[in-house]
């Protein structure tokens, strides 16, 4: 194990290499970006260009229908809204518009070639009667369906093409704990519908809409192709498991110019769909949370590749924001591979992290959750991860940490141009060896809170093959008793 403080780097590069005592370290190797990182940056910048050219807004016939055209006056609007959707779909597609006032509804089933618009001044309000949310069992069951019981939602679509949810109005799930009681859980969420669930669809466009107060997750897109989400505002701060946006096993995705404030994970990627999730661009967004601002996992059963997050503000909710949980985020960025699968080619650049107790967290473990009856999952892979031009303030005091397990290491991580201020720890300094491998613990960065803050204020790394730090600086706002770095095993290439 190597413990390093900033003072030990004052004598120059040669002294730096000696102080670290890491096998194979040289000044030239430490200061160079690995070839894979240079290629990754170029490839994902090209991917962003290609995605921007590929993904287009919804287009379809000019036909417009309203619930009022189908008999709606007052009361529950579900039947009239569904009649309008079905009628427009039979006629080849078009827009179903909620044009004015409030519409209370239970489950709405989208159809292909439908743009569902909630216009300015209109609101779609989720019914408070669970009987108005009949179950929609996915035709192709996934780990999420079988383990979480995700069978109820306000807006549902499966196996569709060319759909949109848009408008300058609001969709309010009215999902408070009083209206939809239930326990916080990593398993089933019975009696708490999602607001939006879209499965096995192509060409989806979500734009401009305000989404508020789901009883559970706000929106879930699973095994979809060509997904464009832009200019939406999400405030999901009313109940347990209040994720803001969950993208699971989707390909060719852009999320841009979105604002999300959520009690649980804000921007969350998953692999429970057991289909590849790849070629994803997230840009010019704000993600605030009490949990993880940008996260992969926990379900990670399939391939997750080519993800580019840039020009975003991420972190924790503040004291003066509407919130259902604590001030501050558990983490800014959290990559968690614990259920098999492979995550590779991940780039975070030009991001500001604020109010995150751990600015960055990475965990590779072997929980291995699968569908009932499926064979056990092998240990997953987390590799080729690049962070560039990251700034931040009012973070900590826990600190960033990356931990694999003895059976498998995280591979090839580069952090370049990282400048974050962090509140100092006031807890006693624990030896790194006092923290076990933590098998079976739920992989959120607070998993060590019962023991103490991370062993280093700058970075604690364990079981990593290929770690390169270039111009990496964490500055405590007061005296912190910990060393800046604790780098235990299989660490190569450090440059400050």
N, C-alpha and C positions, 0 to 999 in steps of 0.2 A: 504494500500500500504506500502511496506517496501523498503527503500533505504539503501544500504549497501556499505560501502567503505572498502578497504583492511585494513585500520587502525583499524577498529572495530573488527578485528579478532585476534588482537595481544595478548589478554589475555587468550587464550586457548579455549577448546571445550565448557566448561560451559558458558563462556561469549558469545561464538559464538551463541549458541542456544538462549540465552536471547536477543541478539541484533537483531536476525531475527524476533523474536516474531511471529513465524509461528505455527499454531495449530498442536499439536501432534508431534512436533519435539523433538527428543532426540539424544544424541551423538551416541548411538548404532544404531539407525535407520538411521541416516544420513550417517554413514560410511560404511554401508553394501550395497552390490549390491543386488537389488531386485531379488527374485527367477526367475521372468520372464526373466530378462536380462541374467542371467546365462544360462537358458535353451535356450534362443534365440541364444546366441553365439554358444553353442554346436550344436544346430540344423542346423545353417547356415554353420558352418564348415563342418558338415557331408554332407550338400547339395552340397557344393563346391567339395568335393571328389566325390560324386555321379555324378555330372554334368561332371566333368573331365573324368570320365570313360565312360559316356554315349555319349558325342558329339564327333564325328569323322570327319575327312576330307571327302570331296566328293570322291566317288568311282563310277566307271562306265566303260563302254567299252573303249578300246584303240583307237577307231576310231577318226581321226582328219580330220577336213575340214577347209578350209579358204575361205574368200570372193573371192579370185582369182580363186579358183576351180569353182566358180559359176559366172564367167564372169566379175569380177571387174577389172578395169584398173585404171581409174581416175574419179574424180567428186564425186557426192553423192553416198555413199556406202550402204545406207539403204537397198536397194533391194537385193544386193548380200549378205550382212550379214544375212538378214532374210532368204534368200534361203538356205544358209548354215545351219542355225539353224533348219529350217523345214526339210531339207534332213537328217541331223544327227538324229533328233528326230524320223523320220519315220523308221530309221534303228536301233532303239533301244537305241540311246544315244551315247554320246561321247563328244569330245572337239571341239568347234569352236574357231579358233585362228586367232587373228589379229597379223600378224607376223612381219611387218616392216612398218615404215613410219606412215603417218597420214591417218586416215579414218574419213571423215565427214559424220555424220549420223543424221537422225531423229529417231523417236520412233522405238525401237527394242523390239519385244515380245519374251521373253524366253519361253522355253518348258521344260517339265519334262526330267530329266536325262541328261541335258545339262550343261557342264562346259564352260563358256564363258571366254576366256583367252585373255588378252591384254599383249602380250609378251614384254620383255625388248626391248626398242628402238621403240616401237609402241605407238601410241596415238589414242584414240577414241575421236573425237571432236564433240561436239554438234552443229547441224546445227543452223545457225542464222535466219532461216526462220521459223516462227511459223507454217506455213502451213505443215511443215514436222513433226509436233507433233500432230497427230490426237488424239482426246479425247478417253480415256479409262475409261468408267464409270464403277465403281465397281458393280459387280452383287449383292453384299450385302452391301447396303449403311450404312455408319456409321456417327457419328457426324462430323468427319473430312470431309467426302465427302460433306455433306449437308451444312456445315457452312463455309468451306474453299474452296470449288470448286477445289479439287485436282484431276484434270482429265488429266493432261499432264505430261509426263516424257520421259526421254531419254531411260531408260531401264525399262521395265514393266513385271511383272509376277503375275499371279493370279491363285490360285487353283492348284499349281504345287508341285511336289515331286522331291527331289534330284537334286538341282540346285546349281551352283557355279558361282561367279564372281571373277576372280583371275588374276594373272600375275604380272610381275614386270614393266609393262608399266604404262600408265597414262590415266585416263578418265577425260577430261576437258570439263565442260559444257559451257565454254565461256560466263558465265552469268552476265556480267557487266551491270551496269545500262544503259549504252549506247546501248548495244545489246538487253537488255530485260528491258525496263523501267516499272516502277510501283511504287505504294506507299507502305510504311511500314504499316502493318496492322495486326490486330488479327482476321480478317475475310478472305474474298476471296483474292486470289493472281492470278487473271487472267493474262494470257500472260507471266507467269514465270514458266516454267516447273521445276519439280524435275529432278535430275539426275537418282536416283534409287527409284522405288516404287514396293514393294513386298507385296502381299495381300493373306491371307488365304493359305499359302504354308507350306510345311514340309521339313525338312532336307535341310537347306540352309547353304552354306559355302562361306564366303567372306574372301579372304586371299591375302595379299601382295600388293594389288593394291593401286596406288596413285589416289586420287580423288580431283579434283580441280574446284573451281569456278562454283557452281550451280547458276542458276537464282533465286532459292528459297531454300527450304530445299535440303540438299545433298542426304540423304537416309532415307527412311521410310519403316519399317517392321511392318505390321499390322496383328494381329491375326495369328501368325506363331508359329510353334512348331519345336523345335530342331534347333536353330539358333546359328551358330558359326561364330564369326567375329574376325579375328586375324591378327596382323602384317600389318595393313593398315595405310596409312597416308592420312589425310584429311586436306586440306586448303580451307576453304570456307569463303573468305574474299573479297567479290566483290559486294554484293548487299544487299538489305533488306531481313529480314527473313532468314538469312543464317545459319540455324541450321546445326550442324555437323552430328549427328546421332540421329534418333528418333525411339524408340522401343515402340510399342503401342499394348498392350494386347497380348503379346507373352509369351510362356511358354518354359522352359528349354533353357536358353540362356547363352552363355559365350561371353564376350567381353574382349579380352586380348591383351596386347602388341600393343596397338594402340596409335597413335598420332593424335590429332584433334585440329586445330585452327579455330575458327569460329567467325563470327561477331555476331551471335545470339547464342542461347543455344548450348553448345557443346555436352554433353551426356544427352539426354532428354527422359524421360519415360512418356507415356500417357496412358489413359484409354478410349479413344474415340472409340476404336474398340468394346466396350461393350461386351468384352470377358475377362476372367481373364488374368492378367499378373502376372506370378509368377515363382519362382525358377530361379533367375537371378544372375549371378556372373560377376562382372567387376573387373579386376585385372591388375596390371602392366601397367597402361595407363597414358598418359598425356593429359589433357584437358585444353586448354586455350581459352578464350572468352572475349568479351566485355559485355556479358550479364550474364548468369548463367552457371557455369562449369558443375555441376551435378544437374539435376532438375527433379522433378515429376510435371506434370501439363503443362498448366492449365487444359486441359481436363482430368477429373479424374472420368469419369462416372461409372467405373466398379471396380472390385477387383484388388488390387495391393499388392502382398504379397511375402515375402521371397526374399529380395534383399540384396546382400552382395557386397559392394565396398571396395576393399582393395589394399594396396601397389600402390597408385596412387599419381601423382603430379597434382594438379588442381589449377585453378585461372585465372588471367587476362593476356591479351596480354601486352607486354612491349612496350616501346617507339620505340625500334629498330626493332620490328616485323612488317611484312606486315599486314595491318589491314584496315578495312573499317569504324570502329567506334572508340570509345575512348579507351585510355589506361586503363587497369585494368578491373576487372570483377564486375558486380553488386553484385554477391554472389559466394561463393565457392560451397556450397550445399544449395539447395532450395527445400523443400518439400511443395507442394501447393495443398491442397484439397479444391476446390471451386465449383466443379460441381457434387456433390454427390460422391458415391463410398466409398470404404474403402481402406486405405493404412495401412498396419501393418507388423511388423517384418522386420524392416529396420536397417541394420548394416553397419556403415562406420568405418573402422579401418585402422590404419597405413597409414594415408593420410597426405600429406603436402599441405597447402593452402597458396598461395602467391598472392599478388596484388588483393585482393577481398575487396571491400568496406564494405560488410557484410560477414564475414566468413561463418556463418550459418544463414539461414532464414527459418522459418516455419510459414505457414498461413493456417488456417481453416476458411472458409467463406461459403456463400450460394448463389453464382452467379447462379448455377444450369443450365448451358447450356445443351440443349438436341436437338435431331433431331426435325425438324418441325412436329407437330402433336403428339409428345410424351408427356406424363404427366410430370408435373414439377418434378425435382429431389429432393429427401430429402437432408437435410444437411448431408454431408459426415462424415467420421470418419478417424482420424489420430492418431495412437496409437502404442505403443511398438517400440520406436525409440532409438537406441543405437549408441553412438559415442565413440570410444576408440582409444587412442594413436594418437591424432591429434596434429600436430605441424604446425607452420606457421610464415611468416614474411612479412613485407611491406603490411599489411592489413589495413582496416579501411579507413577513420576515423568513418564511420557511426556506426559500431558495429553490433553484432548479436542480433536478436530479434525474439521471438516466440509469435504469437498472435492468439488466438481463438476468439470467439465471445460469448456474454452472453448466447446465446441459446445453445452453445455446446463448450466444452473445448477440446483442445488437451490432450491426455492421455498418461501417462507413458513414460517419456523421461529420459534417463540416459546419462550423459556425463562424461567420466572417462579419466583422464590423457590427459588433453587439455592444451597445452602451445603454445600460439600465441602472437607475438608482433604486435602492431597496432599503426598506426600514430594517433596522438591526434586530437581531434576535436578543431576547432577554432570558432565554432558557439556558440551563447548564449545558456545556459542551459534552456530548457523548462520543465515545470512541466509535469509529465506523464498525468495528467488529462487534459492537453491542447490538447491531441491527441484523437480524437474521435474513434469510432469503425471502421470507414473507409469502410463501406458497399459499394459495387459496384465499388471500385477502383481496377484497374488491379493489381493482387497480385505479383508485383515485389518488391524487397526490397527498391527500390528508391521511393516507394509510399509515404514515409515521407520526401523526400528531400526538398519539399517546406516548410516544417515546421521546420526542423532541423535534426541533427543527432539523433540516438536513445537516449533515456533518460539516458542510462548507457553505459559506454565504454566496460564493460565486457559482460553483458547480461541484456536485458529487456524482461521480461516474463509476459504475461497477459492471463488469462483464460486457465490455464493448471492444470490438476489434476495429480499429481505425477511427480515432477521434482527432480531428484537426480543429484547433481554435486559432483564429487569426484576428487580432485586434478585438479581443473579447474582454470587456471591462464591466464589472459590476461594482457600483460604488455605494457602500452603506451610508445612510444619512446620519449615523452616529456610530459610536464604538461597538463593534461586533466582535465577540470573543472567539469566533471560529476562524479557521484558515480560509483563504479564498478558494482553494481547490482541495478536494480529496479525490484522487484518481487511483482506483484500486488495482484493477487487473486489465491486461490486454489493451492498454491505452497507447496510441502512437500518434505522433505529430502534434505538438503544441507550440503555438506561436502567439505572443501577446504584443 
